[in-house]
Structure formats: C-alpha cells, structure tokens
Amino acid sequence: MPDFLITILKKYKKEQLQNRLQLANKYTNNNLVFCDEYGNYLNRDKIVYQFKNVLKENNIKIRKFHDLRHTYATRLFELNEKARTVQ
C-alpha cells in the first residue's frame, strides 16, 4: 500500500473516532474501516450514485464501480508489483 494512502487512512480513522465519540450511544461499533456516520454498513446504491456523480463532475466516462479494482491492479503491474502481492 502506498505511503500516501496509509496517511489518508490514518487521518480517516482519527476522524471516524471523533465522530464515534460525538454520536456516543447513536453510533454502532461494527469494527468497520468504511461505514456511514453511525457505524453501519455502507449502502451500495448510495456509493454507486456518488461514484457516478464524481465521474460526471470530472468529465470522465461512466464506468462500473468494480472497474476501480481492475484499474488499480493494472497500475500495480505497471509498477512491477509482484502478482502475489496484487492478488
């Protein structure tokens, strides 16, 4: 995992903890990395909707959300990452 991503995830975790403390008994700790503001699982339809909006706002051809996984794997191979690591 790239160093910049680790930094972003640590910052996100800190913000998530602050939100958890702020919501107190309204927050459900499901021990998730990515969750909604109340600690619940993310809604798939909402994620896809937001993803498509980001693509539209940036004049990028609409793609499936799952394509991100393939794109990331391709980029790792271009950086000569080992197949086992990408897997």
PDB file of N, CA, C and O in Angstrom:
ATOM      1  N   MET A   1       0.849  -1.173   0.000  1.00  0.00           N
ATOM      2  CA  MET A   1       0.000   0.000   0.000  1.00  0.00           C
ATOM      3  C   MET A   1       0.897   1.240   0.000  1.00  0.00           C
ATOM      4  O   MET A   1       1.854   1.329   0.770  1.00  0.00           O
ATOM      5  N   PRO A   2       0.573   2.191  -0.872  1.00  0.00           N
ATOM      6  CA  PRO A   2       1.399   3.401  -0.944  1.00  0.00           C
ATOM      7  C   PRO A   2       1.360   4.193   0.369  1.00  0.00           C
ATOM      8  O   PRO A   2       0.349   4.203   1.071  1.00  0.00           O
ATOM      9  N   ASP A   3       2.470   4.849   0.682  1.00  0.00           N
ATOM     10  CA  ASP A   3       2.576   5.630   1.924  1.00  0.00           C
ATOM     11  C   ASP A   3       1.509   6.714   2.029  1.00  0.00           C
ATOM     12  O   ASP A   3       0.967   6.954   3.108  1.00  0.00           O
ATOM     13  N   PHE A   4       1.206   7.376   0.898  1.00  0.00           N
ATOM     14  CA  PHE A   4       0.212   8.450   0.963  1.00  0.00           C
ATOM     15  C   PHE A   4      -1.161   7.910   1.354  1.00  0.00           C
ATOM     16  O   PHE A   4      -1.940   8.597   2.015  1.00  0.00           O
ATOM     17  N   LEU A   5      -1.451   6.679   0.943  1.00  0.00           N
ATOM     18  CA  LEU A   5      -2.742   6.075   1.282  1.00  0.00           C
ATOM     19  C   LEU A   5      -2.805   5.716   2.765  1.00  0.00           C
ATOM     20  O   LEU A   5      -3.849   5.856   3.401  1.00  0.00           O
ATOM     21  N   ILE A   6      -1.707   5.265   3.296  1.00  0.00           N
ATOM     22  CA  ILE A   6      -1.636   4.962   4.732  1.00  0.00           C
ATOM     23  C   ILE A   6      -1.907   6.230   5.539  1.00  0.00           C
ATOM     24  O   ILE A   6      -2.648   6.199   6.521  1.00  0.00           O
ATOM     25  N   THR A   7      -1.310   7.336   5.125  1.00  0.00           N
ATOM     26  CA  THR A   7      -1.524   8.620   5.799  1.00  0.00           C
ATOM     27  C   THR A   7      -2.996   9.019   5.747  1.00  0.00           C
ATOM     28  O   THR A   7      -3.560   9.449   6.754  1.00  0.00           O
ATOM     29  N   ILE A   8      -3.613   8.879   4.591  1.00  0.00           N
ATOM     30  CA  ILE A   8      -5.029   9.231   4.430  1.00  0.00           C
ATOM     31  C   ILE A   8      -5.910   8.347   5.311  1.00  0.00           C
ATOM     32  O   ILE A   8      -6.841   8.836   5.951  1.00  0.00           O
ATOM     33  N   LEU A   9      -5.620   7.052   5.343  1.00  0.00           N
ATOM     34  CA  LEU A   9      -6.426   6.129   6.148  1.00  0.00           C
ATOM     35  C   LEU A   9      -6.283   6.405   7.645  1.00  0.00           C
ATOM     36  O   LEU A   9      -7.252   6.285   8.394  1.00  0.00           O
ATOM     37  N   LYS A  10      -5.086   6.771   8.076  1.00  0.00           N
ATOM     38  CA  LYS A  10      -4.893   7.112   9.493  1.00  0.00           C
ATOM     39  C   LYS A  10      -5.685   8.362   9.858  1.00  0.00           C
ATOM     40  O   LYS A  10      -6.276   8.438  10.935  1.00  0.00           O
ATOM     41  N   LYS A  11      -5.693   9.329   8.965  1.00  0.00           N
ATOM     42  CA  LYS A  11      -6.468  10.549   9.191  1.00  0.00           C
ATOM     43  C   LYS A  11      -7.967  10.218   9.238  1.00  0.00           C
ATOM     44  O   LYS A  11      -8.692  10.725  10.094  1.00  0.00           O
ATOM     45  N   TYR A  12      -8.413   9.380   8.330  1.00  0.00           N
ATOM     46  CA  TYR A  12      -9.809   8.964   8.285  1.00  0.00           C
ATOM     47  C   TYR A  12     -10.212   8.251   9.574  1.00  0.00           C
ATOM     48  O   TYR A  12     -11.294   8.482  10.113  1.00  0.00           O
ATOM     49  N   LYS A  13      -9.324   7.380  10.059  1.00  0.00           N
ATOM     50  CA  LYS A  13      -9.594   6.644  11.296  1.00  0.00           C
ATOM     51  C   LYS A  13      -9.760   7.609  12.470  1.00  0.00           C
ATOM     52  O   LYS A  13     -10.635   7.425  13.316  1.00  0.00           O
ATOM     53  N   LYS A  14      -8.921   8.626  12.512  1.00  0.00           N
ATOM     54  CA  LYS A  14      -8.983   9.628  13.579  1.00  0.00           C
ATOM     55  C   LYS A  14     -10.321  10.385  13.524  1.00  0.00           C
ATOM     56  O   LYS A  14     -10.969  10.596  14.549  1.00  0.00           O
ATOM     57  N   GLU A  15     -10.716  10.786  12.313  1.00  0.00           N
ATOM     58  CA  GLU A  15     -11.996  11.481  12.135  1.00  0.00           C
ATOM     59  C   GLU A  15     -13.171  10.582  12.516  1.00  0.00           C
ATOM     60  O   GLU A  15     -14.150  11.030  13.113  1.00  0.00           O
ATOM     61  N   GLN A  16     -13.052   9.316  12.161  1.00  0.00           N
ATOM     62  CA  GLN A  16     -14.093   8.345  12.481  1.00  0.00           C
ATOM     63  C   GLN A  16     -14.241   8.201  14.004  1.00  0.00           C
ATOM     64  O   GLN A  16     -15.358   8.125  14.514  1.00  0.00           O
ATOM     65  N   LEU A  17     -13.141   8.164  14.707  1.00  0.00           N
ATOM     66  CA  LEU A  17     -13.169   8.059  16.164  1.00  0.00           C
ATOM     67  C   LEU A  17     -13.815   9.294  16.786  1.00  0.00           C
ATOM     68  O   LEU A  17     -14.608   9.180  17.721  1.00  0.00           O
ATOM     69  N   GLN A  18     -13.479  10.467  16.269  1.00  0.00           N
ATOM     70  CA  GLN A  18     -14.088  11.706  16.770  1.00  0.00           C
ATOM     71  C   GLN A  18     -15.603  11.686  16.557  1.00  0.00           C
ATOM     72  O   GLN A  18     -16.373  12.077  17.434  1.00  0.00           O
ATOM     73  N   ASN A  19     -16.011  11.224  15.380  1.00  0.00           N
ATOM     74  CA  ASN A  19     -17.436  11.130  15.077  1.00  0.00           C
ATOM     75  C   ASN A  19     -18.116  10.141  16.019  1.00  0.00           C
ATOM     76  O   ASN A  19     -19.219  10.384  16.508  1.00  0.00           O
ATOM     77  N   ARG A  20     -17.443   9.030  16.261  1.00  0.00           N
ATOM     78  CA  ARG A  20     -17.974   7.993  17.166  1.00  0.00           C
ATOM     79  C   ARG A  20     -18.186   8.555  18.573  1.00  0.00           C
ATOM     80  O   ARG A  20     -19.215   8.295  19.197  1.00  0.00           O
ATOM     81  N   LEU A  21     -17.226   9.315  19.067  1.00  0.00           N
ATOM     82  CA  LEU A  21     -17.339   9.908  20.398  1.00  0.00           C
ATOM     83  C   LEU A  21     -18.450  10.959  20.440  1.00  0.00           C
ATOM     84  O   LEU A  21     -19.166  11.084  21.433  1.00  0.00           O
ATOM     85  N   GLN A  22     -18.577  11.702  19.357  1.00  0.00           N
ATOM     86  CA  GLN A  22     -19.588  12.752  19.284  1.00  0.00           C
ATOM     87  C   GLN A  22     -21.010  12.169  19.276  1.00  0.00           C
ATOM     88  O   GLN A  22     -21.918  12.727  19.892  1.00  0.00           O
ATOM     89  N   LEU A  23     -21.193  11.049  18.576  1.00  0.00           N
ATOM     90  CA  LEU A  23     -22.524  10.443  18.476  1.00  0.00           C
ATOM     91  C   LEU A  23     -22.849   9.532  19.657  1.00  0.00           C
ATOM     92  O   LEU A  23     -24.007   9.175  19.874  1.00  0.00           O
ATOM     93  N   ALA A  24     -21.847   9.168  20.399  1.00  0.00           N
ATOM     94  CA  ALA A  24     -21.998   8.346  21.615  1.00  0.00           C
ATOM     95  C   ALA A  24     -22.910   7.144  21.397  1.00  0.00           C
ATOM     96  O   ALA A  24     -22.565   6.239  20.639  1.00  0.00           O
ATOM     97  N   ASN A  25     -24.076   7.124  22.054  1.00  0.00           N
ATOM     98  CA  ASN A  25     -24.937   5.935  22.012  1.00  0.00           C
ATOM     99  C   ASN A  25     -25.670   5.754  20.680  1.00  0.00           C
ATOM    100  O   ASN A  25     -26.320   4.728  20.481  1.00  0.00           O
ATOM    101  N   LYS A  26     -25.585   6.722  19.764  1.00  0.00           N
ATOM    102  CA  LYS A  26     -26.202   6.583  18.442  1.00  0.00           C
ATOM    103  C   LYS A  26     -25.293   5.828  17.474  1.00  0.00           C
ATOM    104  O   LYS A  26     -25.733   5.391  16.411  1.00  0.00           O
ATOM    105  N   TYR A  27     -24.014   5.678  17.852  1.00  0.00           N
ATOM    106  CA  TYR A  27     -23.027   5.033  16.989  1.00  0.00           C
ATOM    107  C   TYR A  27     -22.943   3.548  17.322  1.00  0.00           C
ATOM    108  O   TYR A  27     -22.835   3.168  18.487  1.00  0.00           O
ATOM    109  N   THR A  28     -22.993   2.712  16.284  1.00  0.00           N
ATOM    110  CA  THR A  28     -22.852   1.272  16.456  1.00  0.00           C
ATOM    111  C   THR A  28     -21.462   0.868  15.991  1.00  0.00           C
ATOM    112  O   THR A  28     -21.125   1.035  14.819  1.00  0.00           O
ATOM    113  N   ASN A  29     -20.659   0.341  16.894  1.00  0.00           N
ATOM    114  CA  ASN A  29     -19.298  -0.051  16.527  1.00  0.00           C
ATOM    115  C   ASN A  29     -19.323  -1.444  15.909  1.00  0.00           C
ATOM    116  O   ASN A  29     -19.364  -2.451  16.615  1.00  0.00           O
ATOM    117  N   ASN A  30     -19.298  -1.482  14.583  1.00  0.00           N
ATOM    118  CA  ASN A  30     -19.246  -2.745  13.849  1.00  0.00           C
ATOM    119  C   ASN A  30     -17.823  -3.088  13.422  1.00  0.00           C
ATOM    120  O   ASN A  30     -17.600  -4.026  12.656  1.00  0.00           O
ATOM    121  N   ASN A  31     -16.860  -2.311  13.930  1.00  0.00           N
ATOM    122  CA  ASN A  31     -15.447  -2.537  13.634  1.00  0.00           C
ATOM    123  C   ASN A  31     -15.168  -2.508  12.126  1.00  0.00           C
ATOM    124  O   ASN A  31     -14.440  -3.348  11.597  1.00  0.00           O
ATOM    125  N   LEU A  32     -15.767  -1.516  11.446  1.00  0.00           N
ATOM    126  CA  LEU A  32     -15.610  -1.373  10.006  1.00  0.00           C
ATOM    127  C   LEU A  32     -14.613  -0.265   9.690  1.00  0.00           C
ATOM    128  O   LEU A  32     -14.513   0.716  10.428  1.00  0.00           O
ATOM    129  N   VAL A  33     -13.887  -0.421   8.606  1.00  0.00           N
ATOM    130  CA  VAL A  33     -12.993   0.645   8.152  1.00  0.00           C
ATOM    131  C   VAL A  33     -13.831   1.719   7.481  1.00  0.00           C
ATOM    132  O   VAL A  33     -13.670   2.905   7.771  1.00  0.00           O
ATOM    133  N   PHE A  34     -14.723   1.313   6.588  1.00  0.00           N
ATOM    134  CA  PHE A  34     -15.597   2.249   5.899  1.00  0.00           C
ATOM    135  C   PHE A  34     -17.034   1.983   6.307  1.00  0.00           C
ATOM    136  O   PHE A  34     -17.559   0.885   6.118  1.00  0.00           O
ATOM    137  N   CYS A  35     -17.655   2.999   6.866  1.00  0.00           N
ATOM    138  CA  CYS A  35     -19.028   2.864   7.347  1.00  0.00           C
ATOM    139  C   CYS A  35     -19.731   4.212   7.218  1.00  0.00           C
ATOM    140  O   CYS A  35     -19.106   5.218   6.883  1.00  0.00           O
ATOM    141  N   ASP A  36     -21.029   4.221   7.485  1.00  0.00           N
ATOM    142  CA  ASP A  36     -21.727   5.506   7.467  1.00  0.00           C
ATOM    143  C   ASP A  36     -21.440   6.239   8.772  1.00  0.00           C
ATOM    144  O   ASP A  36     -20.696   5.745   9.619  1.00  0.00           O
ATOM    145  N   GLU A  37     -22.026   7.405   8.928  1.00  0.00           N
ATOM    146  CA  GLU A  37     -21.714   8.237  10.107  1.00  0.00           C
ATOM    147  C   GLU A  37     -22.138   7.596  11.423  1.00  0.00           C
ATOM    148  O   GLU A  37     -21.701   8.028  12.489  1.00  0.00           O
ATOM    149  N   TYR A  38     -22.986   6.570  11.358  1.00  0.00           N
ATOM    150  CA  TYR A  38     -23.442   5.894  12.575  1.00  0.00           C
ATOM    151  C   TYR A  38     -22.767   4.537  12.797  1.00  0.00           C
ATOM    152  O   TYR A  38     -23.149   3.786  13.695  1.00  0.00           O
ATOM    153  N   GLY A  39     -21.763   4.231  11.974  1.00  0.00           N
ATOM    154  CA  GLY A  39     -21.020   2.988  12.148  1.00  0.00           C
ATOM    155  C   GLY A  39     -21.617   1.803  11.431  1.00  0.00           C
ATOM    156  O   GLY A  39     -21.135   0.680  11.586  1.00  0.00           O
ATOM    157  N   ASN A  40     -22.664   2.028  10.643  1.00  0.00           N
ATOM    158  CA  ASN A  40     -23.335   0.941   9.925  1.00  0.00           C
ATOM    159  C   ASN A  40     -22.697   0.696   8.566  1.00  0.00           C
ATOM    160  O   ASN A  40     -21.921   1.511   8.066  1.00  0.00           O
ATOM    161  N   TYR A  41     -23.042  -0.443   7.984  1.00  0.00           N
ATOM    162  CA  TYR A  41     -22.544  -0.780   6.659  1.00  0.00           C
ATOM    163  C   TYR A  41     -22.996   0.268   5.650  1.00  0.00           C
ATOM    164  O   TYR A  41     -24.078   0.841   5.769  1.00  0.00           O
ATOM    165  N   LEU A  42     -22.143   0.506   4.654  1.00  0.00           N
ATOM    166  CA  LEU A  42     -22.472   1.474   3.622  1.00  0.00           C
ATOM    167  C   LEU A  42     -23.533   0.912   2.680  1.00  0.00           C
ATOM    168  O   LEU A  42     -23.594  -0.293   2.437  1.00  0.00           O
ATOM    169  N   ASN A  43     -24.359   1.802   2.160  1.00  0.00           N
ATOM    170  CA  ASN A  43     -25.395   1.428   1.218  1.00  0.00           C
ATOM    171  C   ASN A  43     -24.787   1.380  -0.182  1.00  0.00           C
ATOM    172  O   ASN A  43     -24.270   2.384  -0.672  1.00  0.00           O
ATOM    173  N   ARG A  44     -24.848   0.211  -0.824  1.00  0.00           N
ATOM    174  CA  ARG A  44     -24.238   0.016  -2.135  1.00  0.00           C
ATOM    175  C   ARG A  44     -24.765   1.016  -3.159  1.00  0.00           C
ATOM    176  O   ARG A  44     -23.989   1.597  -3.917  1.00  0.00           O
ATOM    177  N   ASP A  45     -26.068   1.214  -3.183  1.00  0.00           N
ATOM    178  CA  ASP A  45     -26.667   2.122  -4.167  1.00  0.00           C
ATOM    179  C   ASP A  45     -26.176   3.551  -3.987  1.00  0.00           C
ATOM    180  O   ASP A  45     -25.960   4.268  -4.964  1.00  0.00           O
ATOM    181  N   LYS A  46     -26.003   3.957  -2.750  1.00  0.00           N
ATOM    182  CA  LYS A  46     -25.523   5.314  -2.473  1.00  0.00           C
ATOM    183  C   LYS A  46     -24.075   5.479  -2.946  1.00  0.00           C
ATOM    184  O   LYS A  46     -23.714   6.524  -3.488  1.00  0.00           O
ATOM    185  N   ILE A  47     -23.260   4.466  -2.745  1.00  0.00           N
ATOM    186  CA  ILE A  47     -21.862   4.508  -3.182  1.00  0.00           C
ATOM    187  C   ILE A  47     -21.787   4.637  -4.697  1.00  0.00           C
ATOM    188  O   ILE A  47     -21.040   5.463  -5.220  1.00  0.00           O
ATOM    189  N   VAL A  48     -22.561   3.817  -5.398  1.00  0.00           N
ATOM    190  CA  VAL A  48     -22.561   3.841  -6.861  1.00  0.00           C
ATOM    191  C   VAL A  48     -23.050   5.200  -7.364  1.00  0.00           C
ATOM    192  O   VAL A  48     -22.483   5.752  -8.306  1.00  0.00           O
ATOM    193  N   TYR A  49     -24.080   5.732  -6.750  1.00  0.00           N
ATOM    194  CA  TYR A  49     -24.625   7.033  -7.127  1.00  0.00           C
ATOM    195  C   TYR A  49     -23.565   8.135  -6.963  1.00  0.00           C
ATOM    196  O   TYR A  49     -23.368   8.956  -7.859  1.00  0.00           O
ATOM    197  N   GLN A  50     -22.898   8.139  -5.820  1.00  0.00           N
ATOM    198  CA  GLN A  50     -21.867   9.147  -5.563  1.00  0.00           C
ATOM    199  C   GLN A  50     -20.680   8.980  -6.510  1.00  0.00           C
ATOM    200  O   GLN A  50     -20.114   9.969  -6.975  1.00  0.00           O
ATOM    201  N   PHE A  51     -20.303   7.741  -6.795  1.00  0.00           N
ATOM    202  CA  PHE A  51     -19.210   7.454  -7.719  1.00  0.00           C
ATOM    203  C   PHE A  51     -19.523   8.015  -9.104  1.00  0.00           C
ATOM    204  O   PHE A  51     -18.678   8.658  -9.726  1.00  0.00           O
ATOM    205  N   LYS A  52     -20.735   7.770  -9.578  1.00  0.00           N
ATOM    206  CA  LYS A  52     -21.134   8.270 -10.902  1.00  0.00           C
ATOM    207  C   LYS A  52     -21.160   9.796 -10.929  1.00  0.00           C
ATOM    208  O   LYS A  52     -20.811  10.402 -11.943  1.00  0.00           O
ATOM    209  N   ASN A  53     -21.565  10.413  -9.841  1.00  0.00           N
ATOM    210  CA  ASN A  53     -21.558  11.876  -9.773  1.00  0.00           C
ATOM    211  C   ASN A  53     -20.139  12.428  -9.879  1.00  0.00           C
ATOM    212  O   ASN A  53     -19.906  13.421 -10.567  1.00  0.00           O
ATOM    213  N   VAL A  54     -19.198  11.788  -9.201  1.00  0.00           N
ATOM    214  CA  VAL A  54     -17.795  12.226  -9.264  1.00  0.00           C
ATOM    215  C   VAL A  54     -17.282  12.105 -10.697  1.00  0.00           C
ATOM    216  O   VAL A  54     -16.589  12.995 -11.189  1.00  0.00           O
ATOM    217  N   LEU A  55     -17.623  11.007 -11.361  1.00  0.00           N
ATOM    218  CA  LEU A  55     -17.198  10.832 -12.748  1.00  0.00           C
ATOM    219  C   LEU A  55     -17.784  11.931 -13.633  1.00  0.00           C
ATOM    220  O   LEU A  55     -17.067  12.532 -14.433  1.00  0.00           O
ATOM    221  N   LYS A  56     -19.075  12.192 -13.495  1.00  0.00           N
ATOM    222  CA  LYS A  56     -19.742  13.221 -14.300  1.00  0.00           C
ATOM    223  C   LYS A  56     -19.132  14.598 -14.057  1.00  0.00           C
ATOM    224  O   LYS A  56     -18.866  15.337 -15.005  1.00  0.00           O
ATOM    225  N   GLU A  57     -18.911  14.943 -12.796  1.00  0.00           N
ATOM    226  CA  GLU A  57     -18.353  16.251 -12.439  1.00  0.00           C
ATOM    227  C   GLU A  57     -16.960  16.466 -13.017  1.00  0.00           C
ATOM    228  O   GLU A  57     -16.536  17.601 -13.232  1.00  0.00           O
ATOM    229  N   ASN A  58     -16.257  15.376 -13.267  1.00  0.00           N
ATOM    230  CA  ASN A  58     -14.896  15.465 -13.783  1.00  0.00           C
ATOM    231  C   ASN A  58     -14.786  15.056 -15.256  1.00  0.00           C
ATOM    232  O   ASN A  58     -13.696  14.803 -15.769  1.00  0.00           O
ATOM    233  N   ASN A  59     -15.942  15.000 -15.919  1.00  0.00           N
ATOM    234  CA  ASN A  59     -15.997  14.664 -17.352  1.00  0.00           C
ATOM    235  C   ASN A  59     -15.278  13.366 -17.679  1.00  0.00           C
ATOM    236  O   ASN A  59     -14.541  13.276 -18.661  1.00  0.00           O
ATOM    237  N   ILE A  60     -15.505  12.362 -16.841  1.00  0.00           N
ATOM    238  CA  ILE A  60     -14.919  11.039 -17.046  1.00  0.00           C
ATOM    239  C   ILE A  60     -16.049  10.099 -17.469  1.00  0.00           C
ATOM    240  O   ILE A  60     -17.153  10.136 -16.927  1.00  0.00           O
ATOM    241  N   LYS A  61     -15.738   9.264 -18.445  1.00  0.00           N
ATOM    242  CA  LYS A  61     -16.717   8.305 -18.949  1.00  0.00           C
ATOM    243  C   LYS A  61     -17.259   7.454 -17.787  1.00  0.00           C
ATOM    244  O   LYS A  61     -16.495   7.003 -16.934  1.00  0.00           O
ATOM    245  N   ILE A  62     -18.567   7.244 -17.765  1.00  0.00           N
ATOM    246  CA  ILE A  62     -19.203   6.440 -16.716  1.00  0.00           C
ATOM    247  C   ILE A  62     -18.699   5.001 -16.799  1.00  0.00           C
ATOM    248  O   ILE A  62     -18.684   4.390 -17.868  1.00  0.00           O
ATOM    249  N   ARG A  63     -18.295   4.489 -15.670  1.00  0.00           N
ATOM    250  CA  ARG A  63     -17.792   3.120 -15.562  1.00  0.00           C
ATOM    251  C   ARG A  63     -18.450   2.440 -14.367  1.00  0.00           C
ATOM    252  O   ARG A  63     -19.088   3.079 -13.531  1.00  0.00           O
ATOM    253  N   LYS A  64     -18.274   1.139 -14.317  1.00  0.00           N
ATOM    254  CA  LYS A  64     -18.758   0.390 -13.160  1.00  0.00           C
ATOM    255  C   LYS A  64     -17.814   0.642 -11.987  1.00  0.00           C
ATOM    256  O   LYS A  64     -16.611   0.815 -12.182  1.00  0.00           O
ATOM    257  N   PHE A  65     -18.350   0.662 -10.785  1.00  0.00           N
ATOM    258  CA  PHE A  65     -17.535   0.867  -9.592  1.00  0.00           C
ATOM    259  C   PHE A  65     -16.468  -0.224  -9.482  1.00  0.00           C
ATOM    260  O   PHE A  65     -15.338   0.043  -9.073  1.00  0.00           O
ATOM    261  N   HIS A  66     -16.832  -1.440  -9.847  1.00  0.00           N
ATOM    262  CA  HIS A  66     -15.915  -2.586  -9.750  1.00  0.00           C
ATOM    263  C   HIS A  66     -14.696  -2.399 -10.658  1.00  0.00           C
ATOM    264  O   HIS A  66     -13.647  -2.993 -10.410  1.00  0.00           O
ATOM    265  N   ASP A  67     -14.824  -1.584 -11.701  1.00  0.00           N
ATOM    266  CA  ASP A  67     -13.694  -1.337 -12.603  1.00  0.00           C
ATOM    267  C   ASP A  67     -12.506  -0.729 -11.870  1.00  0.00           C
ATOM    268  O   ASP A  67     -11.365  -0.872 -12.312  1.00  0.00           O
ATOM    269  N   LEU A  68     -12.765  -0.051 -10.752  1.00  0.00           N
ATOM    270  CA  LEU A  68     -11.668   0.531  -9.970  1.00  0.00           C
ATOM    271  C   LEU A  68     -10.690  -0.538  -9.512  1.00  0.00           C
ATOM    272  O   LEU A  68      -9.479  -0.320  -9.487  1.00  0.00           O
ATOM    273  N   ARG A  69     -11.223  -1.682  -9.154  1.00  0.00           N
ATOM    274  CA  ARG A  69     -10.377  -2.777  -8.687  1.00  0.00           C
ATOM    275  C   ARG A  69      -9.416  -3.227  -9.787  1.00  0.00           C
ATOM    276  O   ARG A  69      -8.227  -3.437  -9.549  1.00  0.00           O
ATOM    277  N   HIS A  70      -9.962  -3.370 -10.997  1.00  0.00           N
ATOM    278  CA  HIS A  70      -9.140  -3.809 -12.120  1.00  0.00           C
ATOM    279  C   HIS A  70      -8.107  -2.740 -12.507  1.00  0.00           C
ATOM    280  O   HIS A  70      -6.961  -3.057 -12.828  1.00  0.00           O
ATOM    281  N   THR A  71      -8.525  -1.495 -12.472  1.00  0.00           N
ATOM    282  CA  THR A  71      -7.612  -0.404 -12.799  1.00  0.00           C
ATOM    283  C   THR A  71      -6.457  -0.359 -11.812  1.00  0.00           C
ATOM    284  O   THR A  71      -5.302  -0.192 -12.205  1.00  0.00           O
ATOM    285  N   TYR A  72      -6.770  -0.509 -10.526  1.00  0.00           N
ATOM    286  CA  TYR A  72      -5.723  -0.473  -9.507  1.00  0.00           C
ATOM    287  C   TYR A  72      -4.741  -1.630  -9.707  1.00  0.00           C
ATOM    288  O   TYR A  72      -3.529  -1.448  -9.590  1.00  0.00           O
ATOM    289  N   ALA A  73      -5.263  -2.808 -10.004  1.00  0.00           N
ATOM    290  CA  ALA A  73      -4.393  -3.968 -10.240  1.00  0.00           C
ATOM    291  C   ALA A  73      -3.496  -3.714 -11.446  1.00  0.00           C
ATOM    292  O   ALA A  73      -2.304  -4.021 -11.412  1.00  0.00           O
ATOM    293  N   THR A  74      -4.064  -3.155 -12.507  1.00  0.00           N
ATOM    294  CA  THR A  74      -3.275  -2.848 -13.703  1.00  0.00           C
ATOM    295  C   THR A  74      -2.154  -1.879 -13.376  1.00  0.00           C
ATOM    296  O   THR A  74      -1.018  -2.072 -13.808  1.00  0.00           O
ATOM    297  N   ARG A  75      -2.459  -0.855 -12.627  1.00  0.00           N
ATOM    298  CA  ARG A  75      -1.436   0.145 -12.257  1.00  0.00           C
ATOM    299  C   ARG A  75      -0.332  -0.485 -11.411  1.00  0.00           C
ATOM    300  O   ARG A  75       0.841  -0.144 -11.568  1.00  0.00           O
ATOM    301  N   LEU A  76      -0.698  -1.396 -10.521  1.00  0.00           N
ATOM    302  CA  LEU A  76       0.323  -2.079  -9.720  1.00  0.00           C
ATOM    303  C   LEU A  76       1.253  -2.905 -10.602  1.00  0.00           C
ATOM    304  O   LEU A  76       2.466  -2.917 -10.396  1.00  0.00           O
ATOM    305  N   PHE A  77       0.673  -3.601 -11.591  1.00  0.00           N
ATOM    306  CA  PHE A  77       1.507  -4.380 -12.510  1.00  0.00           C
ATOM    307  C   PHE A  77       2.433  -3.469 -13.318  1.00  0.00           C
ATOM    308  O   PHE A  77       3.579  -3.824 -13.591  1.00  0.00           O
ATOM    309  N   GLU A  78       1.926  -2.287 -13.698  1.00  0.00           N
ATOM    310  CA  GLU A  78       2.760  -1.325 -14.427  1.00  0.00           C
ATOM    311  C   GLU A  78       3.937  -0.850 -13.576  1.00  0.00           C
ATOM    312  O   GLU A  78       4.975  -0.453 -14.106  1.00  0.00           O
ATOM    313  N   LEU A  79       3.769  -0.895 -12.262  1.00  0.00           N
ATOM    314  CA  LEU A  79       4.842  -0.508 -11.340  1.00  0.00           C
ATOM    315  C   LEU A  79       5.707  -1.703 -10.947  1.00  0.00           C
ATOM    316  O   LEU A  79       6.507  -1.628 -10.014  1.00  0.00           O
ATOM    317  N   ASN A  80       5.529  -2.821 -11.686  1.00  0.00           N
ATOM    318  CA  ASN A  80       6.292  -4.058 -11.483  1.00  0.00           C
ATOM    319  C   ASN A  80       6.049  -4.707 -10.127  1.00  0.00           C
ATOM    320  O   ASN A  80       6.940  -5.344  -9.566  1.00  0.00           O
ATOM    321  N   GLU A  81       4.845  -4.544  -9.608  1.00  0.00           N
ATOM    322  CA  GLU A  81       4.496  -5.210  -8.350  1.00  0.00           C
ATOM    323  C   GLU A  81       4.331  -6.695  -8.634  1.00  0.00           C
ATOM    324  O   GLU A  81       3.908  -7.083  -9.723  1.00  0.00           O
ATOM    325  N   LYS A  82       4.663  -7.517  -7.661  1.00  0.00           N
ATOM    326  CA  LYS A  82       4.559  -8.961  -7.823  1.00  0.00           C
ATOM    327  C   LYS A  82       3.093  -9.389  -7.878  1.00  0.00           C
ATOM    328  O   LYS A  82       2.240  -8.833  -7.186  1.00  0.00           O
ATOM    329  N   ALA A  83       2.822 -10.385  -8.714  1.00  0.00           N
ATOM    330  CA  ALA A  83       1.452 -10.874  -8.888  1.00  0.00           C
ATOM    331  C   ALA A  83       0.856 -11.340  -7.560  1.00  0.00           C
ATOM    332  O   ALA A  83      -0.327 -11.125  -7.295  1.00  0.00           O
ATOM    333  N   ARG A  84       1.656 -11.958  -6.756  1.00  0.00           N
ATOM    334  CA  ARG A  84       1.185 -12.459  -5.449  1.00  0.00           C
ATOM    335  C   ARG A  84       0.699 -11.303  -4.566  1.00  0.00           C
ATOM    336  O   ARG A  84      -0.297 -11.437  -3.854  1.00  0.00           O
ATOM    337  N   THR A  85       1.399 -10.182  -4.616  1.00  0.00           N
ATOM    338  CA  THR A  85       1.022  -9.013  -3.838  1.00  0.00           C
ATOM    339  C   THR A  85      -0.287  -8.428  -4.360  1.00  0.00           C
ATOM    340  O   THR A  85      -1.169  -8.072  -3.578  1.00  0.00           O
ATOM    341  N   VAL A  86      -0.412  -8.331  -5.678  1.00  0.00           N
ATOM    342  CA  VAL A  86      -1.622  -7.787  -6.296  1.00  0.00           C
ATOM    343  C   VAL A  86      -2.806  -8.682  -5.976  1.00  0.00           C
ATOM    344  O   VAL A  86      -3.912  -8.201  -5.731  1.00  0.00           O
ATOM    345  N   GLN A  87      -2.570  -9.981  -5.980  1.00  0.00           N
ATOM    346  CA  GLN A  87      -3.631 -10.943  -5.697  1.00  0.00           C
ATOM    347  C   GLN A  87      -4.203 -10.712  -4.317  1.00  0.00           C
ATOM    348  O   GLN A  87      -5.112 -11.428  -3.898  1.00  0.00           O
TER     349      GLN A  87
END
